[in-house]
Amino acid sequence: MPVESKDFDRYLSIFSTVFKKAKLAIKTYDRSANIVTTDIAGINISTDVNYLLWSRFTNKINNYVDSLSFNAYPGTNDEVIEKMAGEIPKLKALYKKPVYITETGMCRV
C-alpha cells in the first residue's frame, strides 16, 4: 500500500530507524557488506517530483547506507536522457557515496 503524503514524514522516521538496525545487524555479521538504498520512485532529473521524494527519503537514511541507488525512466526524450546523465555526478558530490542506476527503461503510455 502506498504511503499517503500526509504520513510520509512518519514513514521516513520509522523506516530510517528500522534501516539503521538492519545495517547494524548486517555489518555485525559482515563488515564488508555494501548497504544500498531501496528505491521509492523512478526519477528523471532534479526538477522531477519523484526526484524530490527520493531526495527526502535519501536525506533521511544517508548515514545508514554505503551507496545509493535510483530507478531512471527517461522515456524517449533525448534532452531528458542527456540531463539525467549529468545528475549522477551531482548526486555523488552531494551525498559523497557511489550512485547506481538499478533499473531503467521507457515508461509505457
ABEGO torsion letter per residue (X at the ends): XBBBAAAAAAAAAAAAAAAAAAAAAAAAABAABBBBBBBABBBABAABAAAAAAAAAAAAAAAABABBBBBBBAEABAAAAAAAAAAAAAAAAAAGBBBBBABBEBBBX
